[in-house]
Amino acid sequence: MVPHVVVIGGGFGGLAAARVLTGKPVRVTLVDRRNHHVFQPLLYQVATATLSPGDIAAPIRWILRKASNVRVLLGDARTVDVVGRRVVLTDGGVLEYDFLIVATGARHAYFGHPEWEEHAPGLKTLDDALVMRRRILLAFERAEREEDGARRLELLTFVLVGGGPTGVELAGTLAEITRQTLRNEFKSIDTTRARIVVVEAGSSILASFPDDLRDAARTSLGRLGVEVRENTMVTSIDAHGVDLMSGDAVERVAAGTTLWAAGVAASPLVKTLGVPIDRAGRAVVESDLSIPGRPEVFVVGDAAAFLHRGEPLPGVVQPATQGATHAAQTILRRVRGEMPRPFVYRDLGNMAIVGRASAIADLGWIRFSGLIGWLAWLFLHIAKLIGFRNRVVVLIEWAVAYVTFQRGARLITGNDRSTKWPQ
């Protein structure tokens, strides 16, 4: 009997595992709650109306269409029965496995304040990006109609919680929109006077980057008019702003739009594995990424608590793809009767874009900032996008946005409770 490998998750980790197992003597089932794979590093560009959802996503079935031994299922995994070697889906379906790879990723976490999510959406899926885009664009529409000066100023204030790459990239792009894209489109408001505040609880934004690149990012954000608040905690979020604490000082920032780019937590599915988890809900794994006592079950990416040089791996693409690749290769070794090897993570560097023609890049052996960093960021992300069509479309959209300052995806669609017009 050919071993059956179940892969939960169609993100970077799940796809990496499926590709390694393609054409090998195993039967693979990849299950995901959505039918598409999203290039998450560019989600913020959907949220800020630079790109459309279809530009950074592709159907999972299309991606794996040539993998004859890989079956793709649309389904939501609810629990894992590690004793019975079964994955139970929310619709009652059951998938039995010989090997399992859990690559479910993470969702945003609000540090014990789930009520904040209604007022400060996070950014992990296309749906999240569209909610963010709607709230950003509606803020200007509401400000255009507002007669009260104080309320108008509130509507034109944006607070981004979290000073990591997502928060910084959102802030930089949002600043460009307010100062260039929308500059002459409204008659009652001056969009260039919009206030953008990045709040970071730690001692520095972009903590994973070297000091010189952090300084370059601060300079670029300052040039765009973005306020950076470091060593500042958010203590409360509501529909009209946030409360901040820096040392003993408490401050209220009235803001019509608050966006969340801070903490994350692993998928709740991880808890059903019955193994120790860390504070972020990630499974504590062995050196080969399998879970204790179950060498046939692997957890990778954002769902795994794996230490690299004494620190947890960051929740970015590299750990997910490298970990999933290692897990798939370990499964093939076990099928051949070989001993597993420990997972060794290779840090290939970090990048973050900080506005127009400005980015920082730390590749380990070399560092870039400014225009060179921006060009490196552009070409790397184009190369990593899935599908020739997406690469061409995104390149054209970026070229048009650079030349004209326009964002072609500025459409207000859908609805949610927090974006309804006041009655």
Contacts in CASP RR format, 6 or more apart in sequence:
PFRMAT RR
TARGET T0000
AUTHOR 0000-0000-0000
METHOD contacts of the structure
MODEL  1
MVPHVVVIGGGFGGLAAARVLTGKPVRVTLVDRRNHHVFQPLLYQVATAT
LSPGDIAAPIRWILRKASNVRVLLGDARTVDVVGRRVVLTDGGVLEYDFL
IVATGARHAYFGHPEWEEHAPGLKTLDDALVMRRRILLAFERAEREEDGA
RRLELLTFVLVGGGPTGVELAGTLAEITRQTLRNEFKSIDTTRARIVVVE
AGSSILASFPDDLRDAARTSLGRLGVEVRENTMVTSIDAHGVDLMSGDAV
ERVAAGTTLWAAGVAASPLVKTLGVPIDRAGRAVVESDLSIPGRPEVFVV
GDAAAFLHRGEPLPGVVQPATQGATHAAQTILRRVRGEMPRPFVYRDLGN
MAIVGRASAIADLGWIRFSGLIGWLAWLFLHIAKLIGFRNRVVVLIEWAV
AYVTFQRGARLITGNDRSTKWPQ
2 25 0 8 1.000
2 26 0 8 1.000
2 27 0 8 1.000
3 25 0 8 1.000
3 26 0 8 1.000
3 27 0 8 1.000
3 98 0 8 1.000
3 99 0 8 1.000
3 331 0 8 1.000
3 335 0 8 1.000
4 26 0 8 1.000
4 27 0 8 1.000
4 28 0 8 1.000
4 29 0 8 1.000
4 96 0 8 1.000
4 97 0 8 1.000
4 98 0 8 1.000
4 99 0 8 1.000
5 21 0 8 1.000
5 26 0 8 1.000
5 27 0 8 1.000
5 28 0 8 1.000
5 29 0 8 1.000
5 97 0 8 1.000
5 98 0 8 1.000
5 99 0 8 1.000
5 100 0 8 1.000
5 101 0 8 1.000
5 328 0 8 1.000
5 331 0 8 1.000
6 28 0 8 1.000
6 29 0 8 1.000
6 30 0 8 1.000
6 31 0 8 1.000
6 87 0 8 1.000
6 95 0 8 1.000
6 97 0 8 1.000
6 99 0 8 1.000
6 100 0 8 1.000
6 101 0 8 1.000
7 14 0 8 1.000
7 17 0 8 1.000
7 18 0 8 1.000
7 28 0 8 1.000
7 29 0 8 1.000
7 30 0 8 1.000
7 31 0 8 1.000
7 100 0 8 1.000
7 101 0 8 1.000
7 103 0 8 1.000
8 31 0 8 1.000
8 32 0 8 1.000
8 77 0 8 1.000
8 87 0 8 1.000
8 100 0 8 1.000
8 101 0 8 1.000
8 102 0 8 1.000
8 103 0 8 1.000
8 104 0 8 1.000
8 269 0 8 1.000
9 30 0 8 1.000
9 31 0 8 1.000
9 32 0 8 1.000
9 103 0 8 1.000
9 104 0 8 1.000
9 105 0 8 1.000
10 30 0 8 1.000
10 32 0 8 1.000
10 37 0 8 1.000
10 60 0 8 1.000
10 103 0 8 1.000
11 32 0 8 1.000
11 37 0 8 1.000
11 38 0 8 1.000
11 103 0 8 1.000
11 105 0 8 1.000
11 320 0 8 1.000
12 40 0 8 1.000
12 317 0 8 1.000
12 320 0 8 1.000
12 321 0 8 1.000
12 324 0 8 1.000
13 103 0 8 1.000
13 300 0 8 1.000
13 301 0 8 1.000
13 320 0 8 1.000
13 321 0 8 1.000
13 323 0 8 1.000
13 324 0 8 1.000
14 30 0 8 1.000
14 101 0 8 1.000
14 103 0 8 1.000
14 300 0 8 1.000
14 320 0 8 1.000
14 324 0 8 1.000
15 37 0 8 1.000
15 60 0 8 1.000
15 63 0 8 1.000
15 64 0 8 1.000
15 324 0 8 1.000
16 320 0 8 1.000
16 321 0 8 1.000
16 322 0 8 1.000
16 323 0 8 1.000
16 324 0 8 1.000
16 325 0 8 1.000
16 328 0 8 1.000
17 101 0 8 1.000
17 103 0 8 1.000
17 300 0 8 1.000
17 324 0 8 1.000
17 325 0 8 1.000
17 327 0 8 1.000
17 328 0 8 1.000
18 28 0 8 1.000
18 30 0 8 1.000
18 64 0 8 1.000
18 67 0 8 1.000
18 70 0 8 1.000
18 328 0 8 1.000
19 64 0 8 1.000
19 67 0 8 1.000
20 324 0 8 1.000
20 325 0 8 1.000
20 328 0 8 1.000
20 329 0 8 1.000
20 332 0 8 1.000
21 28 0 8 1.000
21 69 0 8 1.000
21 70 0 8 1.000
21 328 0 8 1.000
21 331 0 8 1.000
21 332 0 8 1.000
22 28 0 8 1.000
22 64 0 8 1.000
22 66 0 8 1.000
22 67 0 8 1.000
22 68 0 8 1.000
22 69 0 8 1.000
22 70 0 8 1.000
23 67 0 8 1.000
23 68 0 8 1.000
23 69 0 8 1.000
24 69 0 8 1.000
24 332 0 8 1.000
25 335 0 8 1.000
26 69 0 8 1.000
26 99 0 8 1.000
26 331 0 8 1.000
26 332 0 8 1.000
26 335 0 8 1.000
27 69 0 8 1.000
27 71 0 8 1.000
28 67 0 8 1.000
28 69 0 8 1.000
28 70 0 8 1.000
28 71 0 8 1.000
29 70 0 8 1.000
29 71 0 8 1.000
29 72 0 8 1.000
29 73 0 8 1.000
29 95 0 8 1.000
29 97 0 8 1.000
30 60 0 8 1.000
30 64 0 8 1.000
30 70 0 8 1.000
30 71 0 8 1.000
30 72 0 8 1.000
30 73 0 8 1.000
31 72 0 8 1.000
31 73 0 8 1.000
31 74 0 8 1.000
31 75 0 8 1.000
31 77 0 8 1.000
31 87 0 8 1.000
31 89 0 8 1.000
31 95 0 8 1.000
32 60 0 8 1.000
32 72 0 8 1.000
32 73 0 8 1.000
32 74 0 8 1.000
32 75 0 8 1.000
33 74 0 8 1.000
33 75 0 8 1.000
33 76 0 8 1.000
33 77 0 8 1.000
34 74 0 8 1.000
34 125 0 8 1.000
35 59 0 8 1.000
35 60 0 8 1.000
35 61 0 8 1.000
35 74 0 8 1.000
36 57 0 8 1.000
36 58 0 8 1.000
36 59 0 8 1.000
36 60 0 8 1.000
36 126 0 8 1.000
37 57 0 8 1.000
37 58 0 8 1.000
37 59 0 8 1.000
37 60 0 8 1.000
37 63 0 8 1.000
37 386 0 8 1.000
38 56 0 8 1.000
38 57 0 8 1.000
38 125 0 8 1.000
38 126 0 8 1.000
39 56 0 8 1.000
39 57 0 8 1.000
39 381 0 8 1.000
39 384 0 8 1.000
39 385 0 8 1.000
39 386 0 8 1.000
39 390 0 8 1.000
40 124 0 8 1.000
40 317 0 8 1.000
41 317 0 8 1.000
41 381 0 8 1.000
41 384 0 8 1.000
42 51 0 8 1.000
42 55 0 8 1.000
42 56 0 8 1.000
42 381 0 8 1.000
42 385 0 8 1.000
42 394 0 8 1.000
43 56 0 8 1.000
43 123 0 8 1.000
43 124 0 8 1.000
43 125 0 8 1.000
43 126 0 8 1.000
43 128 0 8 1.000
43 129 0 8 1.000
44 123 0 8 1.000
44 129 0 8 1.000
44 166 0 8 1.000
44 167 0 8 1.000
44 169 0 8 1.000
44 170 0 8 1.000
44 173 0 8 1.000
45 51 0 8 1.000
45 56 0 8 1.000
45 173 0 8 1.000
46 52 0 8 1.000
46 53 0 8 1.000
46 55 0 8 1.000
46 56 0 8 1.000
46 126 0 8 1.000
46 129 0 8 1.000
46 130 0 8 1.000
46 133 0 8 1.000
46 409 0 8 1.000
47 123 0 8 1.000
47 128 0 8 1.000
47 129 0 8 1.000
47 130 0 8 1.000
47 132 0 8 1.000
47 133 0 8 1.000
47 136 0 8 1.000
47 170 0 8 1.000
48 132 0 8 1.000
48 133 0 8 1.000
48 136 0 8 1.000
48 170 0 8 1.000
48 173 0 8 1.000
48 174 0 8 1.000
48 177 0 8 1.000
48 407 0 8 1.000
49 133 0 8 1.000
49 136 0 8 1.000
49 137 0 8 1.000
49 177 0 8 1.000
49 407 0 8 1.000
49 408 0 8 1.000
49 409 0 8 1.000
49 410 0 8 1.000
49 411 0 8 1.000
50 173 0 8 1.000
50 397 0 8 1.000
50 398 0 8 1.000
50 401 0 8 1.000
50 407 0 8 1.000
50 408 0 8 1.000
50 409 0 8 1.000
51 394 0 8 1.000
51 397 0 8 1.000
51 409 0 8 1.000
52 408 0 8 1.000
52 409 0 8 1.000
53 126 0 8 1.000
53 129 0 8 1.000
53 130 0 8 1.000
54 390 0 8 1.000
55 390 0 8 1.000
55 393 0 8 1.000
55 394 0 8 1.000
55 397 0 8 1.000
56 385 0 8 1.000
56 390 0 8 1.000
56 394 0 8 1.000
57 126 0 8 1.000
58 386 0 8 1.000
58 387 0 8 1.000
58 390 0 8 1.000
60 72 0 8 1.000
61 72 0 8 1.000
63 386 0 8 1.000
64 70 0 8 1.000
64 72 0 8 1.000
73 95 0 8 1.000
75 89 0 8 1.000
75 90 0 8 1.000
75 91 0 8 1.000
76 89 0 8 1.000
76 90 0 8 1.000
76 91 0 8 1.000
77 87 0 8 1.000
77 88 0 8 1.000
77 89 0 8 1.000
77 90 0 8 1.000
77 104 0 8 1.000
77 269 0 8 1.000
78 88 0 8 1.000
78 89 0 8 1.000
78 90 0 8 1.000
78 92 0 8 1.000
78 269 0 8 1.000
78 272 0 8 1.000
79 87 0 8 1.000
79 88 0 8 1.000
79 269 0 8 1.000
79 272 0 8 1.000
80 86 0 8 1.000
80 87 0 8 1.000
80 88 0 8 1.000
80 100 0 8 1.000
80 102 0 8 1.000
80 269 0 8 1.000
80 272 0 8 1.000
80 273 0 8 1.000
80 297 0 8 1.000
81 87 0 8 1.000
81 88 0 8 1.000
82 273 0 8 1.000
82 274 0 8 1.000
82 291 0 8 1.000
82 294 0 8 1.000
82 297 0 8 1.000
84 96 0 8 1.000
85 96 0 8 1.000
85 97 0 8 1.000
85 98 0 8 1.000
85 100 0 8 1.000
85 296 0 8 1.000
86 94 0 8 1.000
86 95 0 8 1.000
86 96 0 8 1.000
86 97 0 8 1.000
87 94 0 8 1.000
87 95 0 8 1.000
87 97 0 8 1.000
87 100 0 8 1.000
88 94 0 8 1.000
89 95 0 8 1.000
97 296 0 8 1.000
98 296 0 8 1.000
99 296 0 8 1.000
99 297 0 8 1.000
99 298 0 8 1.000
99 331 0 8 1.000
99 334 0 8 1.000
100 296 0 8 1.000
100 297 0 8 1.000
100 298 0 8 1.000
101 298 0 8 1.000
101 299 0 8 1.000
101 300 0 8 1.000
101 324 0 8 1.000
101 327 0 8 1.000
101 328 0 8 1.000
101 331 0 8 1.000
102 269 0 8 1.000
102 270 0 8 1.000
102 273 0 8 1.000
102 283 0 8 1.000
102 297 0 8 1.000
102 298 0 8 1.000
102 299 0 8 1.000
102 300 0 8 1.000
102 303 0 8 1.000
103 300 0 8 1.000
103 301 0 8 1.000
103 303 0 8 1.000
103 320 0 8 1.000
103 324 0 8 1.000
104 266 0 8 1.000
104 267 0 8 1.000
104 269 0 8 1.000
104 270 0 8 1.000
104 302 0 8 1.000
104 303 0 8 1.000
105 266 0 8 1.000
105 267 0 8 1.000
105 301 0 8 1.000
105 302 0 8 1.000
105 303 0 8 1.000
105 320 0 8 1.000
106 124 0 8 1.000
106 264 0 8 1.000
106 265 0 8 1.000
106 266 0 8 1.000
106 267 0 8 1.000
106 280 0 8 1.000
106 302 0 8 1.000
106 303 0 8 1.000
106 315 0 8 1.000
107 124 0 8 1.000
107 264 0 8 1.000
107 265 0 8 1.000
107 267 0 8 1.000
108 117 0 8 1.000
108 122 0 8 1.000
108 123 0 8 1.000
108 124 0 8 1.000
108 260 0 8 1.000
108 262 0 8 1.000
108 263 0 8 1.000
108 264 0 8 1.000
108 265 0 8 1.000
109 263 0 8 1.000
109 264 0 8 1.000
109 265 0 8 1.000
109 280 0 8 1.000
110 116 0 8 1.000
110 117 0 8 1.000
110 120 0 8 1.000
110 260 0 8 1.000
110 263 0 8 1.000
111 262 0 8 1.000
111 263 0 8 1.000
113 237 0 8 1.000
116 237 0 8 1.000
116 260 0 8 1.000
117 260 0 8 1.000
118 417 0 8 1.000
118 418 0 8 1.000
119 237 0 8 1.000
119 238 0 8 1.000
119 239 0 8 1.000
119 241 0 8 1.000
119 258 0 8 1.000
119 418 0 8 1.000
120 161 0 8 1.000
120 237 0 8 1.000
120 258 0 8 1.000
120 259 0 8 1.000
120 260 0 8 1.000
121 128 0 8 1.000
121 131 0 8 1.000
121 132 0 8 1.000
121 135 0 8 1.000
121 259 0 8 1.000
121 260 0 8 1.000
122 128 0 8 1.000
122 132 0 8 1.000
122 259 0 8 1.000
122 260 0 8 1.000
122 261 0 8 1.000
123 129 0 8 1.000
123 132 0 8 1.000
123 166 0 8 1.000
123 170 0 8 1.000
123 259 0 8 1.000
123 260 0 8 1.000
123 261 0 8 1.000
124 264 0 8 1.000
130 413 0 8 1.000
130 414 0 8 1.000
131 416 0 8 1.000
131 419 0 8 1.000
132 259 0 8 1.000
133 409 0 8 1.000
133 412 0 8 1.000
134 412 0 8 1.000
134 413 0 8 1.000
134 414 0 8 1.000
134 415 0 8 1.000
134 416 0 8 1.000
134 419 0 8 1.000
135 257 0 8 1.000
135 259 0 8 1.000
135 418 0 8 1.000
135 419 0 8 1.000
136 158 0 8 1.000
136 174 0 8 1.000
136 177 0 8 1.000
136 257 0 8 1.000
137 410 0 8 1.000
137 412 0 8 1.000
138 412 0 8 1.000
138 419 0 8 1.000
139 155 0 8 1.000
139 156 0 8 1.000
139 158 0 8 1.000
139 256 0 8 1.000
139 257 0 8 1.000
140 155 0 8 1.000
140 156 0 8 1.000
140 182 0 8 1.000
140 186 0 8 1.000
140 189 0 8 1.000
140 191 0 8 1.000
141 412 0 8 1.000
142 155 0 8 1.000
142 421 0 8 1.000
143 152 0 8 1.000
143 155 0 8 1.000
143 156 0 8 1.000
143 186 0 8 1.000
143 188 0 8 1.000
143 189 0 8 1.000
144 186 0 8 1.000
144 187 0 8 1.000
144 188 0 8 1.000
144 189 0 8 1.000
145 188 0 8 1.000
146 152 0 8 1.000
146 155 0 8 1.000
150 254 0 8 1.000
152 189 0 8 1.000
153 195 0 8 1.000
153 254 0 8 1.000
154 240 0 8 1.000
154 241 0 8 1.000
154 254 0 8 1.000
154 255 0 8 1.000
154 256 0 8 1.000
155 256 0 8 1.000
155 257 0 8 1.000
156 189 0 8 1.000
156 191 0 8 1.000
156 193 0 8 1.000
156 194 0 8 1.000
156 195 0 8 1.000
157 194 0 8 1.000
157 195 0 8 1.000
157 196 0 8 1.000
157 197 0 8 1.000
157 241 0 8 1.000
157 253 0 8 1.000
157 254 0 8 1.000
157 255 0 8 1.000
157 256 0 8 1.000
157 257 0 8 1.000
158 174 0 8 1.000
158 194 0 8 1.000
158 195 0 8 1.000
158 196 0 8 1.000
158 197 0 8 1.000
158 255 0 8 1.000
158 256 0 8 1.000
158 257 0 8 1.000
158 258 0 8 1.000
158 259 0 8 1.000
159 197 0 8 1.000
159 199 0 8 1.000
159 241 0 8 1.000
159 242 0 8 1.000
159 253 0 8 1.000
159 255 0 8 1.000
159 257 0 8 1.000
159 258 0 8 1.000
159 259 0 8 1.000
160 167 0 8 1.000
160 170 0 8 1.000
160 171 0 8 1.000
160 174 0 8 1.000
160 196 0 8 1.000
160 197 0 8 1.000
160 198 0 8 1.000
160 199 0 8 1.000
160 258 0 8 1.000
160 259 0 8 1.000
160 261 0 8 1.000
161 199 0 8 1.000
161 234 0 8 1.000
161 237 0 8 1.000
161 242 0 8 1.000
161 258 0 8 1.000
161 259 0 8 1.000
161 260 0 8 1.000
161 261 0 8 1.000
161 262 0 8 1.000
162 198 0 8 1.000
162 199 0 8 1.000
162 200 0 8 1.000
162 201 0 8 1.000
162 205 0 8 1.000
162 260 0 8 1.000
162 261 0 8 1.000
162 262 0 8 1.000
162 263 0 8 1.000
163 198 0 8 1.000
163 199 0 8 1.000
163 200 0 8 1.000
163 205 0 8 1.000
163 206 0 8 1.000
163 261 0 8 1.000
163 262 0 8 1.000
164 200 0 8 1.000
164 205 0 8 1.000
164 206 0 8 1.000
164 207 0 8 1.000
164 208 0 8 1.000
164 261 0 8 1.000
164 352 0 8 1.000
165 206 0 8 1.000
165 350 0 8 1.000
165 351 0 8 1.000
165 352 0 8 1.000
166 261 0 8 1.000
167 198 0 8 1.000
167 259 0 8 1.000
167 261 0 8 1.000
168 198 0 8 1.000
168 205 0 8 1.000
168 206 0 8 1.000
168 217 0 8 1.000
168 221 0 8 1.000
168 352 0 8 1.000
168 354 0 8 1.000
169 352 0 8 1.000
169 353 0 8 1.000
169 354 0 8 1.000
169 355 0 8 1.000
170 259 0 8 1.000
170 261 0 8 1.000
171 196 0 8 1.000
171 198 0 8 1.000
171 221 0 8 1.000
171 224 0 8 1.000
171 226 0 8 1.000
172 196 0 8 1.000
172 220 0 8 1.000
172 221 0 8 1.000
172 224 0 8 1.000
172 226 0 8 1.000
172 353 0 8 1.000
172 354 0 8 1.000
172 355 0 8 1.000
173 353 0 8 1.000
173 355 0 8 1.000
174 196 0 8 1.000
175 196 0 8 1.000
175 221 0 8 1.000
175 224 0 8 1.000
175 225 0 8 1.000
175 226 0 8 1.000
175 355 0 8 1.000
176 224 0 8 1.000
176 355 0 8 1.000
176 356 0 8 1.000
176 405 0 8 1.000
177 191 0 8 1.000
177 407 0 8 1.000
178 191 0 8 1.000
178 192 0 8 1.000
178 194 0 8 1.000
178 196 0 8 1.000
179 191 0 8 1.000
179 192 0 8 1.000
179 224 0 8 1.000
180 356 0 8 1.000
180 405 0 8 1.000
181 405 0 8 1.000
181 406 0 8 1.000
181 407 0 8 1.000
181 410 0 8 1.000
182 191 0 8 1.000
183 191 0 8 1.000
183 192 0 8 1.000
185 191 0 8 1.000
195 227 0 8 1.000
195 255 0 8 1.000
196 224 0 8 1.000
196 225 0 8 1.000
196 226 0 8 1.000
196 227 0 8 1.000
197 226 0 8 1.000
197 227 0 8 1.000
197 229 0 8 1.000
197 253 0 8 1.000
197 255 0 8 1.000
198 205 0 8 1.000
198 221 0 8 1.000
198 226 0 8 1.000
198 227 0 8 1.000
198 228 0 8 1.000
198 229 0 8 1.000
199 229 0 8 1.000
199 232 0 8 1.000
199 234 0 8 1.000
199 242 0 8 1.000
199 244 0 8 1.000
200 228 0 8 1.000
200 229 0 8 1.000
200 230 0 8 1.000
200 231 0 8 1.000
200 232 0 8 1.000
201 231 0 8 1.000
201 232 0 8 1.000
201 233 0 8 1.000
201 234 0 8 1.000
201 262 0 8 1.000
202 230 0 8 1.000
202 231 0 8 1.000
203 230 0 8 1.000
203 231 0 8 1.000
204 214 0 8 1.000
204 230 0 8 1.000
205 214 0 8 1.000
205 217 0 8 1.000
205 218 0 8 1.000
205 228 0 8 1.000
205 230 0 8 1.000
206 213 0 8 1.000
206 214 0 8 1.000
206 217 0 8 1.000
206 352 0 8 1.000
206 360 0 8 1.000
208 314 0 8 1.000
208 350 0 8 1.000
209 217 0 8 1.000
209 350 0 8 1.000
209 352 0 8 1.000
209 360 0 8 1.000
209 362 0 8 1.000
210 362 0 8 1.000
210 367 0 8 1.000
212 367 0 8 1.000
212 369 0 8 1.000
213 360 0 8 1.000
213 361 0 8 1.000
213 362 0 8 1.000
213 367 0 8 1.000
213 369 0 8 1.000
214 360 0 8 1.000
216 354 0 8 1.000
216 360 0 8 1.000
216 369 0 8 1.000
216 370 0 8 1.000
217 352 0 8 1.000
217 354 0 8 1.000
217 360 0 8 1.000
217 369 0 8 1.000
218 228 0 8 1.000
220 354 0 8 1.000
220 355 0 8 1.000
220 358 0 8 1.000
220 370 0 8 1.000
221 228 0 8 1.000
221 354 0 8 1.000
222 228 0 8 1.000
224 355 0 8 1.000
229 244 0 8 1.000
229 246 0 8 1.000
231 246 0 8 1.000
231 247 0 8 1.000
232 244 0 8 1.000
232 245 0 8 1.000
232 246 0 8 1.000
233 244 0 8 1.000
233 245 0 8 1.000
233 246 0 8 1.000
234 242 0 8 1.000
234 243 0 8 1.000
234 244 0 8 1.000
235 243 0 8 1.000
235 244 0 8 1.000
235 245 0 8 1.000
235 250 0 8 1.000
236 242 0 8 1.000
236 243 0 8 1.000
237 243 0 8 1.000
237 258 0 8 1.000
239 256 0 8 1.000
239 418 0 8 1.000
240 254 0 8 1.000
240 255 0 8 1.000
240 256 0 8 1.000
241 252 0 8 1.000
241 253 0 8 1.000
241 254 0 8 1.000
241 255 0 8 1.000
241 256 0 8 1.000
241 258 0 8 1.000
242 252 0 8 1.000
242 253 0 8 1.000
242 255 0 8 1.000
242 258 0 8 1.000
243 250 0 8 1.000
243 251 0 8 1.000
243 252 0 8 1.000
243 253 0 8 1.000
244 250 0 8 1.000
244 251 0 8 1.000
244 252 0 8 1.000
244 253 0 8 1.000
245 251 0 8 1.000
263 280 0 8 1.000
264 280 0 8 1.000
264 302 0 8 1.000
264 315 0 8 1.000
265 280 0 8 1.000
265 281 0 8 1.000
266 277 0 8 1.000
266 280 0 8 1.000
266 281 0 8 1.000
266 282 0 8 1.000
266 283 0 8 1.000
266 302 0 8 1.000
266 303 0 8 1.000
267 303 0 8 1.000
269 303 0 8 1.000
270 277 0 8 1.000
270 281 0 8 1.000
270 282 0 8 1.000
270 283 0 8 1.000
270 299 0 8 1.000
270 303 0 8 1.000
271 277 0 8 1.000
271 281 0 8 1.000
273 283 0 8 1.000
273 291 0 8 1.000
273 294 0 8 1.000
273 297 0 8 1.000
273 299 0 8 1.000
275 283 0 8 1.000
275 284 0 8 1.000
275 291 0 8 1.000
275 292 0 8 1.000
275 294 0 8 1.000
276 283 0 8 1.000
276 284 0 8 1.000
276 292 0 8 1.000
277 283 0 8 1.000
277 284 0 8 1.000
277 305 0 8 1.000
278 284 0 8 1.000
278 305 0 8 1.000
278 312 0 8 1.000
280 305 0 8 1.000
280 312 0 8 1.000
281 305 0 8 1.000
282 299 0 8 1.000
282 302 0 8 1.000
282 303 0 8 1.000
282 304 0 8 1.000
282 305 0 8 1.000
282 312 0 8 1.000
283 291 0 8 1.000
283 299 0 8 1.000
283 303 0 8 1.000
283 304 0 8 1.000
283 305 0 8 1.000
284 291 0 8 1.000
284 292 0 8 1.000
284 305 0 8 1.000
285 291 0 8 1.000
285 292 0 8 1.000
285 298 0 8 1.000
285 299 0 8 1.000
285 304 0 8 1.000
285 305 0 8 1.000
285 306 0 8 1.000
286 292 0 8 1.000
286 295 0 8 1.000
287 342 0 8 1.000
287 343 0 8 1.000
288 295 0 8 1.000
288 298 0 8 1.000
288 326 0 8 1.000
288 327 0 8 1.000
288 330 0 8 1.000
288 340 0 8 1.000
288 341 0 8 1.000
288 342 0 8 1.000
288 343 0 8 1.000
289 298 0 8 1.000
289 299 0 8 1.000
289 300 0 8 1.000
289 304 0 8 1.000
289 306 0 8 1.000
289 323 0 8 1.000
289 326 0 8 1.000
289 327 0 8 1.000
289 330 0 8 1.000
289 343 0 8 1.000
290 296 0 8 1.000
290 297 0 8 1.000
290 298 0 8 1.000
290 299 0 8 1.000
290 327 0 8 1.000
290 330 0 8 1.000
290 340 0 8 1.000
291 297 0 8 1.000
291 298 0 8 1.000
291 299 0 8 1.000
295 334 0 8 1.000
295 340 0 8 1.000
296 334 0 8 1.000
298 327 0 8 1.000
298 330 0 8 1.000
298 331 0 8 1.000
300 319 0 8 1.000
300 320 0 8 1.000
300 323 0 8 1.000
300 324 0 8 1.000
300 326 0 8 1.000
300 327 0 8 1.000
301 313 0 8 1.000
301 315 0 8 1.000
301 319 0 8 1.000
301 320 0 8 1.000
301 323 0 8 1.000
301 324 0 8 1.000
302 315 0 8 1.000
302 319 0 8 1.000
302 320 0 8 1.000
304 313 0 8 1.000
304 323 0 8 1.000
305 312 0 8 1.000
306 312 0 8 1.000
306 313 0 8 1.000
306 319 0 8 1.000
306 343 0 8 1.000
306 345 0 8 1.000
307 313 0 8 1.000
308 345 0 8 1.000
308 347 0 8 1.000
313 319 0 8 1.000
313 345 0 8 1.000
316 350 0 8 1.000
317 384 0 8 1.000
318 345 0 8 1.000
318 346 0 8 1.000
318 347 0 8 1.000
318 348 0 8 1.000
318 349 0 8 1.000
319 345 0 8 1.000
322 343 0 8 1.000
322 345 0 8 1.000
322 346 0 8 1.000
323 343 0 8 1.000
323 345 0 8 1.000
326 341 0 8 1.000
326 343 0 8 1.000
330 340 0 8 1.000
330 341 0 8 1.000
333 339 0 8 1.000
333 340 0 8 1.000
333 341 0 8 1.000
334 340 0 8 1.000
347 364 0 8 1.000
348 363 0 8 1.000
349 361 0 8 1.000
349 362 0 8 1.000
349 363 0 8 1.000
349 364 0 8 1.000
350 361 0 8 1.000
350 362 0 8 1.000
351 359 0 8 1.000
351 360 0 8 1.000
351 361 0 8 1.000
351 362 0 8 1.000
351 373 0 8 1.000
351 376 0 8 1.000
351 377 0 8 1.000
351 380 0 8 1.000
352 359 0 8 1.000
352 360 0 8 1.000
352 377 0 8 1.000
353 359 0 8 1.000
353 374 0 8 1.000
353 377 0 8 1.000
354 360 0 8 1.000
354 370 0 8 1.000
355 374 0 8 1.000
356 402 0 8 1.000
357 370 0 8 1.000
357 371 0 8 1.000
357 374 0 8 1.000
357 402 0 8 1.000
358 369 0 8 1.000
358 370 0 8 1.000
358 371 0 8 1.000
358 373 0 8 1.000
358 374 0 8 1.000
359 368 0 8 1.000
359 369 0 8 1.000
359 370 0 8 1.000
359 373 0 8 1.000
359 374 0 8 1.000
359 376 0 8 1.000
359 377 0 8 1.000
360 367 0 8 1.000
360 368 0 8 1.000
360 369 0 8 1.000
360 370 0 8 1.000
360 373 0 8 1.000
361 367 0 8 1.000
361 368 0 8 1.000
361 369 0 8 1.000
361 373 0 8 1.000
361 376 0 8 1.000
361 377 0 8 1.000
368 376 0 8 1.000
378 398 0 8 1.000
381 394 0 8 1.000
382 391 0 8 1.000
382 394 0 8 1.000
382 395 0 8 1.000
383 391 0 8 1.000
385 391 0 8 1.000
385 394 0 8 1.000
397 408 0 8 1.000
400 406 0 8 1.000
400 408 0 8 1.000
401 407 0 8 1.000
401 408 0 8 1.000
END
